[in-house]
Amino acid sequence: MTDIAKVTAAPSPDLLTPDNCAVLFVDHQPQMFFGTGSGDRTAIINSTVGLAKAAKTFDVPVVLSTVAAESFSGPILPQLADVFPDQKIVDRTSMNAWEDAAFVEAVKATGRKKIVIAGLWTEVCVVLPALSALTQGYEVYVVTDASGGVSPQAHEHAVQRMIQAGAVPVTWLQVLLELQRDWARTETYVPVTEVVKQHGGAYGLGLVYAQAVIGADAVG
């Protein structure tokens, strides 16, 4: 009985924690959204901002990057910039962010080996740095609902390519709840539930209802 308890009490090293990961946002820009056709763009924006707030809630280091912001693609998503108003944005010319020295240095500066990445387009600006990071020993988690491609096939094929190379597909809400993991962690309970209510769709509405009927301490 004791041995079983010890085994079940030990969390998997594969789990994301506030202390072992960094979140990379790549090319969430107007021109890239214009060409996104793999899913509802409003939903992708919602997922992206939800992911950003998840990272901020748990003080997870982030890297923000754009491509040709002043000449073609436009500024980073304003809602994303609002979450990190003081964050420096790495602008690049390369489609593969991993071929930009400033971007790679920013990732290295986080000191984390687990990379959570989201971006536009999945088949170019996500898959290329993801594969590059994997070959350099990083563990890569791709936030599929905060990413988008030019078509459903392009997005799905890119996700499958990354999975075959060793990346792990996740969703923004999965990342948020994996970072929390225990509703008894009171220091982040309220911020997490606020993110869920703002960006969690029906789940968020359910939490609003539960807190109104049961009380402010209703478990998410």
N, C-alpha and C positions, 0 to 999 in steps of 0.2 A: 504493500500500500504506500509506503514511504517513497519507494523508488518511482512509482507511477506519479505521485504528487510532484516529485522533483522534475520529472520529464515534462509534465503538463504545465508547470510553472515557468519554464524557461521559454522565452519568446524566440521565434525563428530569427536567425541573422539576416534573412531575406526581407524582413519587415522594414518599412521606412520609419525613421524616427526623426525628431527635430534635430538630433545631433549627428546624423550620418548621411544626410542628403543635401543637395542643392537643386534649385529649380531654374531651368533655362527657358526663357521666352524668346522665340526666334521669329522675327518678321511678321508680327501681328500689325499690319499696316494697311491703309486704304486700298492701294493698288492690288495687294495680294488678296484682300477680301473680295475685290471686284471679280477676280478670276476664280474664286472658290465655288465649286459646284457639287461638292460631295455631300453636303448636308446644309441644314438651315443656318444661315450666317449669324442670325440673332442668337441662336442656341450656342454656336461656337464662341461668340463674344461672351455670353453669360458664363460658359464653362471656363473661359480664360480668366475672367475677372474673379470667379469663384476660386480658381486655383491660386491666383495672386493673393487673394485675401487669406487663403489657407496658409500660404507660406509666411505671410506677414504675421498672422496670429501666433505662429509657433517660432517666429524669428529665424526662419530657415533662410540661408543666404540665397540670393537670386542674381541671375545675370540677364540683363535685357539687351537685346540686339536687334538692329534693323539693317536692311540692305538698301543702299542708294536712296536714303531718306530724302535728300534734298534735290535729287535729279530725276527720280522716277516713282518711287514707291510711297512717298509721303511719310508723315510722322508716325510714331508708334501710336497704337490705339489709345485715345485719351483716357478712357476708363482704366486702362492698365497703368498709364503714367500717373494717374491720380492716386493709385494705391502706393506707389513708390516715388513720391515727388522729388526726393533728393538723390535718387539712384542715377548714376551715370549710365548712359546708353551707348553701347558699342556699335557704331555704324560701320558697315563693311561694303566692299565691292564684290567680294566672293560669294557665290551661291552656297558653297560649303563653309559654314561658319568656322569649322575646325581648321580651315586654311588661313584664317585671320589670326595673326599673332596676339593682338590685343584681346580677342575673344578667348583664346586658349589660356592666356595668362589670367584673365578674370575667373575662368573656371578653376584653374589651379589655385588661385588665391583663396577660394572657399575652403580648401583643405578637405573636401568631401570626395568620396569615390563612388557614391551612388548619385546618378544624375537623373533627375526628372525633367523631361523635355517636352515642350509643346510648341507648335508653330505652323506657319503657312509657307509653302505648301508641303504637305506630308511627303510627297514623292520626290521633293528636291531639298528644301531647306530644313527638313527634319531628318529624313533618311540619311543624308550625306554626313552630317555631324554625328548622328547616332552610330553609324557604322564605324566612323573614324574613332570615336571615343571607345567603342567596344574593343577595337584592335589595340588600344593603349591601356587596357586593363580596367576601364571603368565599367560599372554596372549601370545599365541604361533602362529607364522606365519611361515609356512613351504615353503621354496623356492623349488618348485618341479623340476624346470629345472636345478638347481644346485645340485640336489641330484640324486642318482641312486640306483637301486636294482639289484639283480642277474637275474631277469627276468621281463618282463613287468607286469606280474601278481603280483609278489612280491612287486614291486614299487607301483602299483595302489592300491592293497589291503592295504598296509601300509598307503598310503595317505588317503584312505577312513576311515581307523581305527582312524586316528588322527582327521579327520573332525568330525566323530561321537563323539569324546571326546571333541570337542570344538575348535580345531585348525583351522586356516584359510590358505588355499592354495594360494600362490602367485608365481609370476615369478620374476627373477632378474630385468628385465626391468621395471616391474610394481613397484618394490621397488624404483628404481632410480627415476622414474618420480613422484612417490608419495612423495618422499622427496623434489623434486624440486617444483612441483605443480603450479608454476607461472613463466613463462618465463621472467617476469619483475624482478625477483630476479637476478640481474646482477652479484652479487658476485660469484655465482655458475654456471651461464649460460655457460661460456666457458668450464669449467671442465666437466660439464654434457654432453655437446654436443661432447666433445672429447671422452668420454667413449662410447657414442652412436656410434660414427664413428668407434671406434676400435672394438666394440663387438656387435653392434646392427644389424648385417646382412644387409638385404635389406633396413631396415629403416636407418641404418647408411650410406649406399651408397646414399640413397635419400637425406640425410642431406648434404653430401659432394657435391652432384649435386646442391642442392638449394643454398648453400653458394657460390658456384662457379658462378652460374648464377645470383642470386639475390643480393648476398653480404654476408659479414661476420655476419650480424645481422639477417639472416633468422631464423625465429622461428622454433624450433624443432617440 
